[in-house]
Amino acid sequence: MFKVIFTILLISCSSISWSAKFSLDKFNIEINSNFLGEEVVLFGQKDDGKDLIIIFEGTEKQGKLFKKSKKGLFWINNRKDLDKIPSFFAIFSTPKKSINEIFLIPSITRSHFLIQSSFSEKLYQIREALRVKGLYFEDELQSVEGSLFINKFKIPDNISAGNIKVNLYEIKDNKVKNFSQKKLNIQKKGITSRFETMLEEQSLVYAVILVIFSIVFSLISNWLFRRR
Amino acid sequence: MNFYLPIAEISINIYVLLSLGVGIGFISGLFGIGGGFISSPLLILVGVPPAVAVGSTTVQVFASTSTGVINHYQKKNIDYQMGITMIVGGVFGTLTGVLLLNNLQNIGAIDNYLSSIYVVLLLGTAIFILYETAKVNIFYKNKKFKLHQHSWIHGLPFKFKYRKSKLYISILAPLFIGFGIGLLTGFTGIGGGFILIPCMIYLLGMTTISVIGTSLFNITIISLISLFLQIAINQNVDFVLAIILIVSSSLGAAIASRVIEKLDQENLKVLFGVLLVIIASFLLYELFRTPNNLYRIDYV
């Protein structure tokens, strides 16, 4: 069943936007009130004799990294302020390459802050913190029928809105032979987006509406539930 | 079935959230409390970020007390002089609490501090309830004891006549009590009725007739101020979460109002005390256990 879907997707992509050797089953994801994360299918074709590394890198955002350490009986958070943390980071490769193997390819690591150095404790901590949130992972691309590959993965429900750059690197002898890029767009839509925008840009209006709603809902619920 | 909370930025099982709301409303209805001091820690335990749990609980507290205020306004059970004095103190307390929450959130210590405070509040309330129940039923059975006794509070300066409550006491006492409750509301999201009412009866010596109405008046205004401050400073109030809590807790309160007469009040109090100890134990466990993950990232 999955192979059939994959083949259909591959054929459809070849007729639409098959400029590089990979594609996704969707390039737009909407975050609305029903959003529980989204499964994305990554698929394509690789050249024989070359390894493939595909890196998904979300928009860089400011953030705080907390590390727990024990002081007395309590676990205390130590904070580090960070200027640029990708909102999502995933590495797919075929054949499977460990992060340490990818560190040996400087032309890749130079382009991605999160894997810039194998010795950085800070970057390791960021990767671990993102992994906990489901926002960082490494996986192998599954080969199907010769040179075709496919992988399914989940964009988690805590993903931030923004573009995720999908970078494909063809590797031979630890050197990048070919590179192509696509974008996966994640947008907040509907009432979810409006609430967030209103809270950020018109907090007074948000508060007034919330107060009115809470009084009205409280009165209606009291009336509904207590009358019978 | 999961549901996405836009400000908390997580999806959560709607049935868990509804059961939580109904449960909180049920307990509130049985014991005549706002339920904030149960809902905040429970929301944290089910995975809502602590700051969002605090902010959204404030809305629930405001909603549940505002309808009560209307009833007491109609019955003229509110001592406005006393209420406004406490609100003046409460405004400063709330602002301090909200800024403290913001500061602790920035340094990443919010979960430890909030959990510790909830543990103290929950255990303190549980001990108080269990002690009061034991006092009435075991220690002082068939004996009368005074509710109000004169204390050092009645010797404080700047005395003022509160006509409705027939009190001539220092303005400092309600100001400080208001400040303390405001601080608690701003920092933890709870209304603080379970602390305010004993303070008004035992410390200020107010009559029980005006205590409930005045405390509701105070909590409604303070939670309203806190709500605006939380939104302006911390941006931590989740609209969807708040509305779900309001509706489901109203249902819980309605169920409670129907079964309350069929239940033995003293047994209920003991049960409530035990429930508070259980919630506090979970929080204690979370505080001291070795965390599964040593690293955490919060985006700004």
Interface residues (C-beta under 8 A of the other chain):
Chain A: I31 N32 S33 N34 F35 L36 G37 K61 Q62 G63 K64 L65 F66 K67 K68 S69 L73 F74 W75 I76 N77 N78 R79 I85 S87 Q125 I126 E128 A129 L130 V132 K133 D157 N158 S160 K188 I191 T192 S193 F195 E196 L199 E200 S203 L204 Y206 A207 L210 V211 F213 S214 I215 F217 S218 L219 S221 N222 L224 F225 R226
Chain B: N2 F3 Y4 P6 I7 E9 I10 S11 V59 Q60 F62 A63 S64 S66 T67 N106 I107 G108 A109 D111 N112 L224 L227 F228 I231 A232 Q235 V237 F239 V240 A242 I243 I246 V247 S250 L251 A253 A254 I255 S257 L287 F288 T290 P291 N293 L294 Y295 R296 I297 D298 Y299 V300
